[in-house]
Amino acid sequence: MLPILIVALVLVSAVALYFALRHLLAEAVARESARLAAQLDAGRQTVGERMAETGRAVADVREQLGRLAETSRRLEALGEGVADVRRLLQVPRLRGTVGELWLAELLRQTFPPSHYTLQHTFRSGERVDAVVRIGGRLLPIDAKFPLDACQRMLALDAAGDVNGAERERRLFRRSMRDRVDEIAAKYVRPEEGTLDFALMYVPAESVYYEAVVRDAAAPGAGGASSGDDIMAYAMDRRVIPVSPHTFYAYLSAVLHGLKGLRVEERAREILAELGGLEQRFERFWTAFEKVGTHLRNASAQYDESRQAGDRIRQQLARITESDDAPSVPASAATLPVGDGDGVVAADRRG
């Protein structure tokens, strides 16, 4: 009987342990399921947020790509415009017109319309691109655009052709000097109211650099400056090359120089006026000295007359106080009094 009870207890214990383990396993599975569900929800939310961010990023990229496409189209249009401008600049007459237009725009931005004139004509019939009115005089400005020679020189220099580049550089210098001579001969006309110098406006900074800056810095045979640079050549002929960046600086220097000339002229006028004032003061001082001399003489005459009158009065007083003297009327006892001009009252009445 005892073994059966033991077996029964064992079976009951096993069944109880089975149900306990099953309950614990169910609770663990439920907890794990809840945790996994929470993680899945969190992951789903994160994935949703990241998908939304990815969607926004894709939309931004699409928008930026649209902008890039628009910018690319504009750049293509700009490139076509630049190519058109380059083709236009190949024509010398059109290139000169472009330089004149750029010069006119610079003047319009710098001066009021009354201070400059475009296409000014001289008595000889020559026409300069512009003149600026400064201090009652005219400053001639002519635009020159020697682009072809400069481009050939730069192309050969970039290709490594030293001899060809040097040959084109000499031609470029000769072209610039011809332009300088042309401006000096045609537009520097002091007899027609211009200043004794003119400005040569080079619209392209690259051309100006090659013509003025690099040419002036180029070493000669002796290692120093070549001595025949374009700037020195132009200055000798009273022509100043300027570029769009140096145009304002040269105009400011010219204005300051003319102000100094006006101050000097005014100083000479003041000195001349001081000389005339000195002469007038000398004449005044001479007349003043004469008046002083007359006043001193008149004062001396007055003192002498007063002393003489005092002596006569004393004599009359002694006579009237004498016992033997006849009586003198009261009207006769008073001396006649002058009016300061030596004329007595009795004489004035008479």
C-alpha positions as CSV (number, residue, x, y, z in Angstrom):
1,M,0.0,0.0,0.0
2,L,2.8,2.4,0.8
3,P,4.4,2.2,-2.6
4,I,1.1,3.0,-4.2
5,L,0.8,6.1,-2.0
6,I,4.3,7.1,-2.9
7,V,3.6,6.7,-6.6
8,A,0.4,8.7,-6.2
9,L,2.2,11.5,-4.4
10,V,4.9,11.5,-7.1
11,L,2.3,11.7,-9.8
12,V,0.4,14.5,-8.0
13,S,3.6,16.4,-7.5
14,A,4.6,15.9,-11.1
15,V,1.2,17.1,-12.2
16,A,1.4,20.1,-9.9
17,L,4.9,20.9,-11.1
18,Y,3.7,20.6,-14.7
19,F,0.9,23.1,-14.2
20,A,3.2,25.4,-12.2
21,L,5.8,25.3,-15.0
22,R,3.1,25.8,-17.6
23,H,1.8,28.8,-15.7
24,L,5.3,30.2,-15.3
25,L,6.0,29.5,-19.0
26,A,2.8,31.2,-20.1
27,E,3.6,34.3,-18.0
28,A,7.1,34.4,-19.5
29,V,5.8,34.0,-23.0
30,A,3.2,36.8,-22.3
31,R,5.9,39.1,-20.9
32,E,8.2,38.4,-23.8
33,S,5.4,38.8,-26.3
34,A,4.5,42.2,-24.7
35,R,8.2,43.3,-24.8
36,L,8.5,42.1,-28.4
37,A,5.3,43.9,-29.3
38,A,6.5,47.1,-27.7
39,Q,9.8,46.8,-29.5
40,L,8.0,46.1,-32.7
41,D,5.9,49.2,-32.2
42,A,8.9,51.3,-31.4
43,G,10.7,49.9,-34.4
44,R,7.7,50.5,-36.6
45,Q,7.5,54.1,-35.3
46,T,11.2,54.6,-35.9
47,V,11.0,53.2,-39.3
48,G,8.1,55.4,-40.0
49,E,10.0,58.5,-38.9
50,R,13.0,57.5,-40.9
51,M,10.9,56.8,-43.9
52,A,9.3,60.3,-43.5
53,E,12.8,61.8,-43.1
54,T,13.9,59.8,-46.2
55,G,10.9,61.1,-48.1
56,R,11.7,64.7,-47.1
57,A,15.3,64.1,-48.1
58,V,14.3,62.7,-51.4
59,A,11.9,65.6,-51.9
60,D,14.7,68.1,-51.1
61,V,17.1,66.2,-53.4
62,R,14.5,66.3,-56.1
63,E,14.0,70.1,-55.6
64,Q,17.7,70.7,-55.6
65,L,18.1,68.6,-58.7
66,G,15.4,70.8,-60.2
67,R,17.3,73.9,-59.2
68,L,20.5,72.4,-60.5
69,A,18.8,71.7,-63.8
70,E,17.5,75.3,-64.0
71,T,20.9,76.6,-63.1
72,S,22.5,74.4,-65.7
73,R,20.0,75.7,-68.3
74,R,20.9,79.3,-67.3
75,L,24.6,78.5,-67.5
76,E,24.1,77.0,-70.9
77,A,22.2,80.2,-71.9
78,L,24.9,82.3,-70.4
79,G,27.6,80.3,-72.2
80,E,25.7,80.8,-75.4
81,G,25.5,84.5,-74.7
82,V,29.2,84.7,-73.9
83,A,29.9,82.9,-77.1
84,D,27.8,85.4,-78.9
85,V,29.6,88.2,-77.3
86,R,32.9,86.6,-78.1
87,R,31.8,86.3,-81.8
88,L,30.7,89.9,-81.7
89,L,34.0,91.0,-80.3
90,Q,35.8,89.4,-83.2
91,V,34.5,92.3,-85.3
92,P,36.8,95.4,-84.7
93,R,34.0,97.9,-85.3
94,L,31.6,96.2,-82.9
95,R,34.4,95.7,-80.4
96,G,35.0,99.4,-80.5
97,T,31.3,100.1,-80.0
98,V,31.2,97.8,-76.9
99,G,34.2,99.7,-75.4
100,E,32.4,103.0,-76.0
101,L,29.3,101.6,-74.3
102,W,31.2,100.4,-71.3
103,L,32.9,103.8,-71.0
104,A,29.6,105.6,-71.3
105,E,28.2,103.5,-68.5
106,L,31.1,104.2,-66.2
107,L,30.8,107.9,-66.8
108,R,27.0,107.7,-66.2
109,Q,27.6,106.0,-62.9
110,T,30.3,108.5,-61.9
111,F,29.3,112.0,-63.1
112,P,26.0,113.9,-63.5
113,P,25.1,114.4,-67.2
114,S,26.2,118.1,-67.2
115,H,29.8,117.1,-66.4
116,Y,30.6,115.0,-69.4
117,T,29.8,114.7,-73.2
118,L,29.9,111.7,-75.4
119,Q,31.2,111.8,-78.9
120,H,32.7,115.3,-78.6
121,T,33.7,116.8,-82.0
122,F,36.7,119.1,-82.4
123,R,37.1,121.8,-85.0
124,S,39.2,119.5,-87.1
125,G,36.3,117.1,-87.4
126,E,37.9,114.4,-85.1
127,R,35.5,112.9,-82.6
128,V,36.6,111.6,-79.2
129,D,34.5,109.0,-77.4
130,A,34.0,111.3,-74.3
131,V,35.2,114.4,-72.6
132,V,34.8,115.2,-68.9
133,R,34.5,118.9,-67.8
134,I,37.0,119.6,-65.0
135,G,37.7,123.1,-63.8
136,G,36.5,124.7,-67.0
137,R,38.7,122.4,-69.2
138,L,38.0,119.2,-71.1
139,L,39.6,115.9,-70.3
140,P,39.5,113.7,-73.5
141,I,38.8,109.9,-73.0
142,D,39.0,107.5,-75.8
143,A,38.3,103.7,-75.6
144,K,40.8,101.4,-77.3
145,F,40.3,97.6,-77.5
146,P,43.3,95.8,-79.1
147,L,42.0,92.4,-78.3
148,D,43.1,90.3,-81.3
149,A,46.8,90.9,-80.8
150,C,46.5,90.2,-77.1
151,Q,44.6,86.9,-77.7
152,R,47.1,85.7,-80.2
153,M,50.0,86.5,-77.8
154,L,48.3,84.7,-74.9
155,A,47.4,81.7,-77.0
156,L,51.0,81.2,-78.2
157,D,52.3,81.8,-74.7
158,A,49.9,79.1,-73.3
159,A,51.0,76.7,-76.0
160,G,54.7,77.1,-75.0
161,D,55.7,78.8,-78.3
162,V,58.2,81.3,-76.8
163,N,59.4,82.8,-80.1
164,G,55.9,83.1,-81.5
165,A,54.6,84.7,-78.2
166,E,57.5,87.2,-78.3
167,R,56.8,88.1,-81.9
168,E,53.1,88.7,-81.1
169,R,54.1,90.6,-78.0
170,R,56.1,93.0,-80.2
171,L,53.1,93.4,-82.5
172,F,50.9,94.0,-79.5
173,R,53.2,96.7,-78.2
174,R,53.3,98.3,-81.6
175,S,49.5,98.3,-81.8
176,M,49.2,99.9,-78.4
177,R,51.8,102.6,-79.3
178,D,49.9,103.3,-82.5
179,R,46.7,103.9,-80.4
180,V,48.7,106.1,-78.0
181,D,50.0,108.2,-80.9
182,E,46.5,108.5,-82.4
183,I,45.1,109.8,-79.1
184,A,47.9,112.3,-78.6
185,A,47.7,113.6,-82.1
186,K,43.9,113.8,-82.4
187,Y,42.5,114.6,-79.0
188,V,45.1,116.6,-76.9
189,R,44.2,120.1,-78.0
190,P,44.7,122.8,-75.4
191,E,43.9,125.5,-77.9
192,E,40.3,124.1,-78.0
193,G,40.0,123.9,-74.2
194,T,41.3,120.4,-73.4
195,L,43.8,119.6,-70.7
196,D,47.4,118.9,-71.9
197,F,46.8,115.1,-71.5
198,A,44.2,112.5,-72.3
199,L,43.0,109.1,-71.0
200,M,43.1,105.9,-73.1
201,Y,40.4,103.6,-71.7
202,V,41.1,99.9,-72.1
203,P,37.9,98.1,-71.4
204,A,39.4,94.6,-70.8
205,E,41.4,94.1,-67.6
206,S,43.4,91.3,-69.3
207,V,44.5,93.5,-72.1
208,Y,45.4,96.3,-69.7
209,Y,47.4,93.9,-67.6
210,E,49.4,92.7,-70.6
211,A,49.8,96.2,-72.0
212,V,50.7,98.1,-68.8
213,V,51.4,95.9,-65.7
214,R,53.2,92.9,-67.2
215,D,55.0,95.0,-69.9
216,A,56.3,97.4,-67.3
217,A,57.6,94.5,-65.1
218,A,59.2,92.6,-68.0
219,P,63.0,92.6,-67.7
220,G,65.2,93.9,-70.5
221,A,68.5,92.7,-71.7
222,G,70.3,93.9,-68.7
223,G,67.9,92.4,-66.2
224,A,66.2,95.7,-65.4
225,S,63.0,97.2,-66.9
226,S,62.9,97.1,-70.6
227,G,62.8,100.9,-70.8
228,D,60.4,101.0,-73.7
229,D,57.3,99.8,-71.8
230,I,54.0,101.1,-73.0
231,M,53.2,103.1,-69.8
232,A,56.4,105.2,-70.1
233,Y,55.8,105.6,-73.9
234,A,52.3,106.8,-73.2
235,M,53.3,109.2,-70.4
236,D,55.9,110.8,-72.7
237,R,53.1,111.6,-75.1
238,R,50.7,112.8,-72.3
239,V,48.4,109.8,-72.6
240,I,47.4,107.8,-69.5
241,P,46.2,104.2,-70.1
242,V,43.4,103.2,-67.7
243,S,41.3,100.1,-67.1
244,P,37.8,99.8,-65.5
245,H,39.4,99.3,-62.1
246,T,41.9,102.2,-62.3
247,F,39.6,104.6,-64.1
248,Y,38.1,106.0,-60.9
249,A,41.5,106.3,-59.2
250,Y,43.0,108.3,-62.1
251,L,40.0,110.6,-62.3
252,S,40.3,111.2,-58.5
253,A,44.0,112.0,-58.9
254,V,43.2,114.4,-61.7
255,L,40.5,116.1,-59.6
256,H,42.8,116.5,-56.6
257,G,45.6,117.9,-58.9
258,L,43.3,120.4,-60.4
259,K,42.1,121.5,-57.0
260,G,45.8,122.1,-56.1
261,L,46.2,124.2,-59.3
262,R,43.1,126.2,-58.4
263,V,44.5,126.8,-54.8
264,E,47.8,127.9,-56.4
265,E,46.0,130.3,-58.8
266,R,43.9,131.7,-55.9
267,A,47.1,132.2,-53.9
268,R,48.6,134.2,-56.8
269,E,45.4,136.3,-56.9
270,I,45.6,137.0,-53.2
271,L,49.3,138.0,-53.5
272,A,48.4,140.4,-56.3
273,E,45.5,141.9,-54.3
274,L,47.9,142.3,-51.3
275,G,50.3,144.2,-53.5
276,G,47.6,146.6,-54.6
277,L,46.4,146.9,-51.0
278,E,49.9,147.8,-50.0
279,Q,50.1,150.5,-52.6
280,R,46.7,151.9,-51.6
281,F,47.8,151.9,-47.9
282,E,51.0,153.8,-48.8
283,R,48.9,156.5,-50.5
284,F,46.6,156.6,-47.5
285,W,49.6,156.9,-45.1
286,T,51.1,159.8,-47.2
287,A,47.8,161.7,-47.1
288,F,47.5,160.9,-43.4
289,E,51.0,162.2,-42.7
290,K,50.1,165.4,-44.5
291,V,46.9,165.8,-42.5
292,G,49.0,165.3,-39.3
293,T,51.5,168.0,-40.4
294,H,48.6,170.4,-41.1
295,L,47.1,169.6,-37.7
296,R,50.4,170.2,-35.9
297,N,50.9,173.5,-37.7
298,A,47.3,174.6,-36.9
299,S,47.9,173.6,-33.2
300,A,51.1,175.6,-33.1
301,Q,49.3,178.6,-34.7
302,Y,46.5,178.2,-32.1
303,D,48.9,178.2,-29.2
304,E,50.8,181.2,-30.5
305,S,47.5,183.1,-31.0
306,R,46.3,182.1,-27.6
307,Q,49.5,183.4,-26.0
308,A,49.3,186.6,-27.9
309,G,45.6,187.1,-26.8
310,D,46.5,186.5,-23.2
311,R,49.2,189.1,-23.4
312,I,46.9,191.6,-24.9
313,R,44.2,190.9,-22.3
314,Q,46.7,191.4,-19.5
315,Q,47.8,194.8,-21.1
316,L,44.1,195.9,-21.4
317,A,43.5,194.8,-17.8
318,R,46.4,196.9,-16.6
319,I,45.2,199.9,-18.6
320,T,41.6,199.7,-17.2
321,E,42.9,199.3,-13.7
322,S,45.0,202.5,-13.9
323,D,43.5,205.6,-12.1
324,D,44.4,208.0,-14.9
325,A,43.0,205.9,-17.7
326,P,39.7,207.0,-19.2
327,S,36.8,204.7,-18.7
328,V,36.3,202.1,-21.3
329,P,32.9,200.9,-22.3
330,A,32.1,197.3,-21.3
331,S,31.6,196.3,-24.8
332,A,35.0,197.5,-25.8
333,A,36.7,195.7,-22.8
334,T,36.0,192.3,-24.3
335,L,38.3,191.0,-27.0
336,P,36.7,189.7,-30.1
337,V,36.6,185.8,-30.1
338,G,37.4,183.8,-33.2
339,D,35.4,180.8,-34.4
340,G,38.4,178.5,-34.8
341,D,39.1,179.5,-38.4
342,G,40.8,182.8,-37.5
343,V,37.7,184.8,-38.3
344,V,36.3,187.0,-35.5
345,A,32.6,187.5,-35.0
346,A,32.7,191.2,-35.9
347,D,34.4,190.3,-39.2
348,R,31.7,187.6,-39.8
349,R,29.0,190.2,-39.2
350,G,30.7,192.7,-41.5
